[in-house]
């Protein structure tokens, strides 16, 4: 189905405009074009309903691209602006890009037009979402300020010698002192070192200046409560003359929560930024690894009997698979991995995990499992959950080099919004709690806030990637769960995973399938935009005996199969040309009801969000994969 697209075209040639429109239609758009030639027409067009994209010629009589760009940017700074011309040199193109144009295309080669439009539409939407988030944040900050402004601050009055003369109820609540205990005492009582000395020195210096005033002086300082604990506070100081002489009025506000919220927001923004980066590069890396692994396996089939070469190929393949594991962990952190949630028998899973761990840990570490009266089953991906438990358990063992106790505890619980705190992704309700704790050396206070960051490790990057805990973090958040960590130096650490309860409490069981077969004679359609990946997989499928039809895009696949049926569609998820893998699958399903579908991708975010994928009964394989798994999966799908 074509997507409607509102286009403002700055072009004096109707023929050129029509060529651009044809290119957009062929790319899957239904362009609604308003063509302008003059500055007056441009101004009128920008005053009306804004377009989604602007496509401009470089030179028009009386209206150049730079002039038009300036007018567009005044109207809408984020509006995608593409320059299409056949007469502009590189220097002119660079100047336009610096001025705010998103891309430059040659009229004689419009192959990049549709991808450029798609890219800039996505970027424009991202900017709109970002601006909305910024507006929401400003509104949230405004509300928070309104709340804070209505809280009764601590009001403290002191004389020129720094002696407290009045102490409000707000100050009592903040500092913990009763008014009668502090009146007559020096103000330094409420400040820890070195702030007490600094304040005393400042007051003495100020009093030595004739006619000096601290009119509404305010700064962030550290306050000290009655119990000796310290806290950040904003201290505002004003000065006034009374019959008793110069008096100072201080307003104290505890800003502990505000500081914590600011730090948490900064941390969340950093984690989200890293997540977007890791998810964006994973697809390209997985495609490269897919090419390497596939060709190594094909090469290995040709050199049977040469032990030295087979050893080298196996070593290279193993290294490529370790690289794939790193990208998978990055996808897990960025919450862009492909999950297959099911209702899990958590008691059995923990028992299996304990059996798996026993041979791998030191004898000085005792493993305990505590199982409550479990009546619920968590909804999660079984394999990823077990990997998360293994990661947490191995981290716990690393924290106990001299031995200790590793405890895995599970139980039912209910979390309220108060329990979730600032976690906006998890929803209040019933959860299954999985607690992995140890009696090790604990985590320092200055480190604990960073333990879920990718590549952060205190163990040395030579032996640890720093991705284990970040993978656990991403898996739990993508599952819709909640995660907490607490630690006491020299006493141990506890990591608690809260997983949402499955609505269907019955354990899901897999269908029994026929033994895997090496190949077959069915007709398969292979759709992959990467030439090297497509070639490697095509050669493998042909060796397995299948009849293979290859295509580099969705439209090419439809054209190749318009006269015949196929037994299985194998397609990448993210592809150029305006048609994704799920789009292609729906098209084939309409033409051939009941067609079997296998998605392959190194970056399945769009597939995860595409609800129709489940409706079509499609299977999924994440790149890179070994030929054994590929062949087995295809045979299972065909025989099902």
C-alpha positions in Angstrom: 0.0 0.0 0.0 1.4 3.4 -1.0 2.0 5.9 1.7 0.6 9.5 1.2 3.4 12.1 1.2 2.9 15.9 1.2 5.7 17.4 -0.9 6.5 21.1 -1.4 8.5 21.2 -4.7 10.5 24.3 -5.6 11.0 23.6 -9.3 10.4 25.7 -12.4 10.3 22.6 -14.8 7.0 20.7 -14.8 8.8 17.8 -16.6 11.4 17.6 -13.9 8.8 17.7 -11.2 6.9 14.8 -12.9 10.1 12.7 -13.0 10.6 13.3 -9.3 6.9 12.3 -8.6 7.3 9.1 -10.7 10.4 8.2 -8.7 8.5 8.7 -5.4 5.6 6.6 -6.6 7.9 3.8 -7.6 9.4 3.9 -4.1 6.1 3.3 -2.5 4.8 6.8 -1.9 1.7 8.6 -3.1 3.0 12.1 -3.4 0.7 15.1 -3.1 2.8 17.8 -4.7 2.5 21.6 -4.5 5.0 23.1 -7.0 6.2 26.7 -6.6 8.6 28.8 -8.7 8.8 32.2 -7.0 9.5 33.6 -3.5 6.0 34.8 -3.2 4.5 31.4 -4.0 7.0 29.8 -1.5 5.9 32.2 1.3 2.2 31.5 0.6 2.8 27.7 0.6 4.7 27.8 3.9 1.9 29.9 5.5 -0.5 27.1 4.8 -0.5 23.4 5.9 3.1 22.5 6.3 4.5 19.8 3.9 6.3 16.7 5.1 9.3 17.3 2.9 10.7 20.0 0.6 12.5 19.1 -2.7 14.2 22.1 -4.3 16.0 22.8 -7.5 19.2 24.7 -7.1 18.7 27.5 -9.6 15.4 29.1 -10.3 14.8 32.5 -11.9 14.6 34.9 -9.0 14.7 32.2 -6.4 17.9 30.2 -5.5 18.1 27.2 -3.3 19.9 29.1 -0.6 17.2 31.8 -0.4 14.5 29.1 -0.4 16.3 27.2 2.3 16.5 30.3 4.5 12.7 30.9 4.1 12.0 27.2 4.9 14.2 27.2 8.0 12.5 30.4 9.3 9.1 28.7 8.9 10.1 25.2 10.3 13.7 24.5 11.4 13.1 20.7 11.3 11.4 20.4 7.9 13.4 18.0 5.7 15.0 19.9 2.8 16.5 18.0 -0.2 18.3 19.7 -3.1 18.0 18.1 -6.5 20.0 19.6 -9.3 22.3 18.6 -12.1 24.5 21.7 -12.3 25.9 22.2 -8.8 29.5 21.6 -7.9 30.8 20.0 -4.7 31.6 23.3 -3.1 28.1 24.7 -3.6 26.6 21.4 -2.3 28.7 21.5 0.9 27.7 25.2 1.5 24.0 24.2 1.2 24.5 21.3 3.7 26.2 23.7 6.1 23.2 26.0 5.8 20.8 23.2 6.8 20.0 21.2 3.8 19.7 17.5 4.6 20.9 16.0 1.3 21.9 16.8 -2.2 21.0 14.6 -5.2 21.9 14.7 -8.9 18.9 15.0 -11.2 20.6 12.5 -13.5 20.7 9.8 -10.8 17.6 9.7 -8.6 18.2 6.2 -7.2 18.9 7.9 -3.8 15.8 10.0 -3.7 13.4 7.5 -2.0 16.0 6.3 0.6 16.8 9.9 1.3 13.2 10.9 1.8 12.5 7.8 4.0 15.6 8.6 6.1 14.7 12.3 6.6 11.0 11.4 7.4 12.3 9.1 10.1 14.7 11.8 11.4 11.9 14.4 11.4 9.7 12.1 13.4 12.5 11.5 15.8 13.0 15.2 16.2 9.2 15.7 16.8 9.3 13.0 19.5 12.3 14.6 21.1 10.7 18.0 21.1 7.6 16.5 22.7 9.7 14.8 25.3 11.5 18.1 26.0 8.1 19.8 26.3 6.9 17.1 28.6 10.1 17.4 30.7 9.7 21.2 31.0 6.1 20.7 32.1 7.2 18.1 34.6 9.9 20.4 35.9 7.3 23.2 36.1 5.0 21.0 38.2 7.8 19.9 40.4 8.8 23.6 40.9 5.2 24.4 41.8 5.2 21.6 44.4 8.5 22.7 45.8 7.5 26.3 46.0 4.5 25.4 48.1 6.5 23.4 50.6 7.3 25.3 53.7 11.0 26.1 53.7 13.1 26.4 56.8 13.3 30.1 57.8 16.2 31.1 60.1 17.0 34.5 61.5 20.4 35.4 62.8 22.1 38.5 64.0 25.3 40.2 62.9 27.4 37.8 65.1 25.9 34.7 63.4 23.7 33.8 66.4 20.4 32.2 65.6 17.4 34.4 66.8 14.5 32.6 65.2 13.9 29.0 63.9 10.7 28.2 62.0 8.7 24.9 62.0 9.9 24.3 58.4 13.5 24.5 59.8 12.6 22.1 62.5 11.4 19.6 59.9 14.5 20.0 57.8 17.3 20.0 60.5 15.6 17.9 63.2 16.4 20.5 65.9 13.7 22.0 68.1 13.7 25.8 68.1 14.5 26.1 71.8 17.6 24.0 71.3 19.2 26.2 68.6 18.1 29.7 69.4 21.1 31.5 70.9 23.5 29.0 69.1 25.9 30.0 66.3 24.6 29.2 62.7 27.6 27.0 62.1 25.7 24.4 64.2 23.7 23.6 61.1 26.6 23.2 58.7 29.4 20.5 58.6 33.0 21.2 57.9 34.3 23.0 55.9 31.1 24.9 55.2 30.8 26.1 58.8 34.2 27.9 58.6 33.5 29.3 55.2 30.2 30.7 56.3 31.8 32.3 59.4 34.6 33.8 57.3 32.1 35.1 54.8 30.0 36.7 57.5 33.0 38.4 59.1 34.2 39.7 55.8 30.8 41.0 54.9 30.3 42.8 58.3 33.6 44.6 57.8 32.3 46.3 54.7 30.3 49.4 55.5 26.9 49.5 53.8 27.4 46.1 52.3 24.3 44.0 51.5 23.7 40.3 50.7 20.4 41.1 49.0 18.8 37.8 48.3 22.1 35.9 48.1 21.6 32.2 47.3 23.8 29.2 46.8 23.9 25.4 47.2 25.6 24.3 50.4 25.6 21.2 52.6 23.5 21.2 55.7 23.9 19.1 58.9 21.0 17.5 60.7 20.7 16.9 64.5 21.8 13.3 64.0 24.9 14.3 62.2 23.8 13.3 58.7 24.4 15.8 55.9 22.3 16.8 53.0 22.4 19.2 50.0 20.4 22.4 50.5 19.7 25.6 48.8 20.4 28.5 51.2 19.0 31.9 50.4 20.1 34.9 52.6 18.6 38.3 52.8 19.6 41.3 55.0 17.5 43.8 56.8 18.0 46.6 59.4 16.0 46.4 62.7 16.0 48.2 65.9 18.4 45.6 67.2 20.8 46.2 64.4 21.5 44.3 61.2 19.7 40.9 60.9 20.0 38.2 58.3 17.1 36.0 57.2 18.0 32.7 55.7 15.7 30.3 53.8 16.8 26.7 53.7 15.4 24.1 51.3 16.4 20.4 51.3 17.2 19.6 47.7 18.2 16.0 48.2 15.3 14.7 46.1 15.9 17.3 43.4 19.5 16.3 43.1 18.7 12.6 43.0 16.1 13.1 40.3 18.5 15.2 38.3 21.2 12.5 38.6 18.7 9.7 37.7 17.4 11.7 34.7 21.0 12.2 33.5 21.7 8.5 33.9 18.5 7.5 32.1 19.4 9.8 29.2 22.9 8.4 29.0 21.6 4.8 29.0 19.0 5.6 26.3 21.6 7.3 24.1 23.9 4.3 24.4 20.9 2.0 23.7 20.2 3.9 20.4 23.8 3.7 19.4 24.2 0.0 20.0 20.9 -0.9 18.4 21.8 1.1 15.3 25.1 -0.6 14.6 24.1 -4.2 15.5 22.3 -4.8 12.2 25.4 -4.0 10.1 27.8 -6.0 12.3 25.5 -9.0 12.3 25.3 -8.9 8.5 29.1 -8.8 8.3 29.4 -11.7 10.7 26.8 -13.7 8.8 28.9 -13.3 5.6 32.1 -14.5 7.5 30.5 -17.5 9.2 28.6 -18.7 6.1 31.6 -18.5 3.8 33.9 -20.2 6.4 31.4 -23.1 6.7 31.2 -23.4 2.9 35.0 -23.3 2.8 35.2 -26.0 5.4 33.0 -28.3 3.3 35.6 -28.1 0.5 38.6 -29.1 2.5 37.6 -32.2 4.3 40.6 -34.2 5.5 43.0 -31.2 6.0 43.2 -31.1 9.8 45.3 -27.9 9.9 43.0 -25.9 7.7 39.9 -27.2 9.4 41.4 -26.1 12.7 42.0 -22.6 11.4 38.5 -22.4 10.0 37.0 -23.5 13.3 39.1 -20.9 15.2 37.9 -18.1 12.8 34.3 -19.3 13.1 34.5 -19.4 16.8 35.9 -15.8 16.9 33.0 -14.6 14.6 30.5 -16.3 16.9 32.0 -14.5 19.9 31.6 -11.2 18.0 27.9 -12.2 17.4 27.5 -12.7 21.1 28.8 -9.2 21.8 26.3 -7.7 19.4 23.5 -9.8 20.9 24.4 -8.5 24.3 24.4 -4.9 23.0 20.9 -5.5 21.5 19.8 -6.9 24.9 20.9 -3.8 26.7 19.3 -1.5 24.1 16.0 -3.5 24.4 16.0 -4.3 20.6 16.5 -8.1 20.8 14.0 -10.6 19.6 12.2 -12.2 22.5 9.8 -15.2 22.5 7.9 -14.8 25.8 6.2 -17.8 27.3 4.7 -18.8 30.7 7.7 -20.3 32.5 7.7 -22.9 35.2 10.1 -20.9 37.3 10.8 -23.5 39.9 12.1 -26.0 37.3 14.1 -23.2 35.6 15.9 -22.3 38.8 16.6 -26.0 39.5 18.0 -26.5 36.0 20.2 -23.3 36.4 21.6 -24.5 39.8 22.5 -27.9 38.2 24.2 -26.0 35.3 26.1 -23.8 37.8 27.5 -26.4 40.2 30.2 -27.8 38.0 31.3 -24.3 36.9 31.9 -22.6 40.3 34.4 -23.1 43.1 33.7 -25.7 45.8 34.1 -23.0 48.4 30.9 -21.4 47.1 27.7 -22.9 48.5 24.6 -22.6 46.3 21.2 -22.3 48.0 17.8 -22.0 46.4 14.8 -20.7 48.3 11.4 -21.4 46.7 8.3 -20.0 48.2 4.7 -21.1 47.5 4.8 -20.3 43.8 1.4 -20.1 42.2 2.4 -17.8 39.3 4.4 -18.2 36.2 6.5 -15.3 34.8 6.0 -14.2 31.2 9.5 -14.1 29.7 11.9 -15.6 27.2 13.1 -18.8 28.8 16.6 -18.7 27.2 17.3 -15.1 28.0 16.0 -15.5 31.6 18.3 -18.4 32.2 21.3 -16.5 30.7 20.4 -13.6 33.0 20.5 -15.9 36.0 23.8 -17.4 35.0 25.3 -13.9 34.5 24.2 -12.8 37.9 25.4 -16.0 39.5 28.8 -15.8 37.9 29.2 -12.1 39.0 28.2 -13.2 42.5 30.9 -15.9 42.5 33.5 -13.4 41.3 32.7 -11.3 44.3 33.5 -14.3 46.6 37.0 -15.3 45.8 37.5 -16.8 49.3 34.1 -18.6 49.2 30.7 -17.8 50.5 27.0 -18.4 49.8 25.1 -17.8 46.5 21.4 -17.7 47.1 18.7 -17.8 44.4 15.3 -17.0 45.9 11.9 -16.9 44.0 8.5 -15.9 45.2 5.3 -14.1 44.3 4.9 -10.4 45.0 2.9 -7.3 44.1 4.5 -4.0 43.2 2.6 -0.7 43.6 3.6 2.6 41.8 5.3 3.6 45.0 7.4 0.4 44.9 8.3 1.2 41.2 9.3 4.7 42.0 10.6 6.5 38.9 10.3 3.4 36.7 7.8 4.5 34.1 8.1 1.4 31.9 7.0 -1.3 34.4 3.3 -1.2 35.4 2.0 -1.9 38.9 0.6 -5.4 39.4 1.6 -9.0 40.2 5.2 -10.1 39.6 7.4 -13.1 40.2 10.5 -12.0 42.1 13.9 -13.7 41.4 16.5 -12.6 43.9 20.2 -13.5 43.3 22.3 -12.6 46.3 25.8 -13.3 47.6 27.9 -12.8 50.7 30.8 -11.3 48.9 32.8 -8.1 49.1 29.9 -5.9 47.9 29.9 -2.9 45.6 31.2 0.5 46.4 28.7 3.4 46.6 30.5 5.3 43.8 30.2 2.3 41.5 26.8 0.8 42.1 25.0 3.4 39.9 27.1 2.4 36.9 27.1 -1.4 37.1 24.4 -1.7 34.4 26.3 0.5 31.9 27.6 -1.4 28.9 31.4 -2.0 28.9 31.7 -0.8 32.5 33.6 -3.4 34.6 35.9 -3.4 37.6 37.4 -6.7 36.6 39.5 -5.6 33.7 38.5 -5.4 30.0 41.1 -8.1 29.1 39.0 -10.8 30.6 35.5 -9.3 30.9 33.5 -7.4 28.3 31.4 -5.4 30.8 28.2 -6.5 29.0 26.8 -9.1 31.4 24.8 -6.9 33.7 23.8 -4.5 30.9 22.3 -7.5 29.1 20.3 -8.4 32.2 19.1 -4.8 32.5 17.9 -4.6 28.9 16.2 -8.1 29.1 14.3 -7.3 32.2 13.2 -3.8 30.9 12.1 -5.2 27.5 10.2 -7.9 29.2 8.1 -5.3 31.1 9.7 -6.0 34.4 11.5 -4.1 37.1 15.1 -4.4 38.5 16.6 -3.4 41.8 20.1 -3.8 43.2 21.4 -3.2 46.7 24.8 -3.8 48.2 26.7 -3.4 51.5 30.5 -3.3 51.3 32.0 -6.5 52.9 28.5 -8.0 53.4 27.3 -8.8 49.9 25.0 -7.8 47.0 21.5 -8.6 46.0 20.0 -8.2 42.6 16.2 -8.6 42.3 14.4 -9.2 39.1 10.7 -8.6 39.0 9.0 -10.4 36.1 5.4 -9.8 35.1 3.0 -12.7 35.7 1.7 -14.6 32.7 -2.1 -14.4 32.3 -2.2 -18.1 31.4 -0.6 -19.9 34.3 -0.2 -23.2 32.4 3.3 -23.9 31.2 3.5 -23.6 27.5 5.0 -26.7 25.8 6.6 -26.8 22.5 5.1 -28.9 19.6 6.7 -32.2 18.9 8.6 -32.0 15.7 10.0 -34.5 13.2 13.8 -35.1 13.4 15.7 -32.5 11.5 16.5 -33.3 7.9 19.6 -32.1 6.0 17.6 -30.6 3.1 14.8 -31.1 0.6 13.5 -30.4 -2.9 11.0 -27.6 -2.1 11.1 -24.2 -3.8 12.3 -21.4 -1.5 12.3 -17.6 -2.0 15.3 -15.9 -0.5 15.0 -12.1 -0.1 18.1 -10.3 1.3 19.4 -6.9 0.3 23.0 -7.6 1.2 24.6 -9.3 -1.9 27.3 -11.2 0.1 24.8 -12.5 2.6 22.3 -13.5 -0.1 25.0 -15.3 -2.1 26.3 -17.3 0.9 22.9 -18.4 2.0 21.8 -19.1 -1.6 24.8 -21.4 -2.1 24.0 -23.2 1.1 20.4 -23.8 0.3 21.3 -25.0 -3.2 23.7 -27.6 -1.7 20.9 -28.8 0.6 18.9 -29.6 -2.6 16.3 -26.8 -2.6 15.2 -24.8 -5.6 16.2 -21.3 -4.7 14.8 -18.0 -6.1 16.8 -15.0 -5.0 15.8 -11.3 -4.8 17.4 -8.2 -3.4 14.2 -6.4 -2.4 10.5 -6.9 -1.8 9.3 -5.6 -5.2 11.9 -7.8 -6.9 10.7 -10.8 -5.0 7.0 -10.2 -6.0 8.1 -9.8 -9.6 10.1 -13.0 -9.5 7.2 -15.1 -8.1 4.3 -13.6 -9.9 3.7 -16.7 -12.0 4.3 -19.5 -9.5 3.9 -20.6 -5.9 6.7 -21.2 -3.4 6.9 -23.4 -0.3 8.8 -21.0 2.0 9.6 -17.3 2.1 12.9 -16.5 3.7 13.3 -12.7 4.1 15.3 -10.1 5.9 13.3 -7.8 8.1 14.9 -4.4 7.4 15.3 -3.7 3.6 15.4 -0.7 1.3 12.9 0.2 -1.3 9.9 1.0 0.9 8.9 -2.6 1.7 10.1 -4.3 4.9 10.1 -8.0 5.5 6.8 -8.0 7.3 5.3 -6.0 4.5 6.5 -8.5 1.9 5.2 -11.4 4.1 1.7 -9.9 4.2 1.8 -9.4 0.4 2.8 -13.1 -0.2 0.2 -14.2 2.4 -2.5 -12.4 0.4 -1.4 -14.0 -2.8 -0.7 -17.4 -1.3 -2.7 -18.0 1.9 -1.0 -20.3 4.4 2.5 -19.6 3.0 5.3 -20.4 5.5 7.6 -17.6 6.5 11.1 -17.4 8.1 12.5 -14.0 9.1 16.3 -13.5 9.3 17.8 -10.4 10.7 20.5 -9.0 12.9 18.3 -6.2 14.1 14.7 -7.2 14.8 13.2 -4.0 16.3 10.7 -3.5 13.5 9.7 -7.2 13.7 9.3 -7.1 17.4 6.9 -4.1 17.0 5.0 -5.7 14.1 2.1 -7.6 15.6 1.1 -9.1 12.3 4.2 -11.3 12.3 2.7 -13.5 15.0 -0.6 -13.6 13.1 1.2 -15.1 10.1 2.8 -17.8 12.2 6.3 -16.7 11.1 9.5 -18.0 12.6 12.6 -15.9 13.3 16.4 -16.5 13.2 18.8 -13.8 14.4 21.9 -13.3 12.4 24.5 -14.6 12.4 23.6 -18.3 12.6 25.3 -21.6 11.9 24.3 -23.6 8.8 23.1 -26.5 11.1 20.6 -24.3 12.8 19.5 -22.7 9.5 19.0 -26.1 7.8 17.2 -27.6 10.8 14.9 -24.6 11.2 13.9 -24.6 7.5 13.2 -28.3 7.6 11.1 -27.9 10.8 9.0 -25.1 9.2 8.4 -27.1 6.0 7.5 -30.3 7.9 5.2 -28.6 10.4 
